[in-house]
Amino acid sequence: MPTLLIVHHTPSPHCQTMLEAVLSGATAPEIEGVEVVRRAALAATASDVLAADAYLLGTPANIGYMSGALKHFFDQMYYPCLDATQGRPFSYYVHGGSDVTGAVRGIEAITTGLGWRRTAKPVTVTGEPAKADVEACWELGATLAAGLLD
């Protein structure tokens, strides 16, 4: 059974709203046959990454960059997973108070280095997530999970 690994850092109510929407989409009843594994960024391991077929990353934008927790995740899994995960699908969502540019740039740089392929449009939100943002997060989760069934 293909596995979607959701790695997230969820310190705020807005990030929680986005995570819940992503999870709801990824586990929608019409998407059968995909295992969805959820890990906090500080708990996710290289073994989790190696065991998964696709990745969905979630982070707040903190002081102009991705959270330290997501950066720690990347730091500890990068070399153990570099060769084995090339070409795997991924996407991400980012929440910021005013700007997410640095966080997006960081995620794109690291995942490019890993050789991952972004297969769904990321969701970036500043301020309180609107209904359309929550729906976009649901779609993001559903798209990545359903993509594993092809």
PyMOL commands that set and color helices and strands:
alter all, ss='L'
color gray80, all
select helices_A, chain A and resi 13-26+46-51+68-81+101-114+131-147
alter helices_A, ss='H'
color red, helices_A
select strands_A, chain A and resi 3-8+35-40+54-62+65-66+89-96+117-118+123-126
alter strands_A, ss='S'
color yellow, strands_A
deselect
rebuild
show_as cartoon
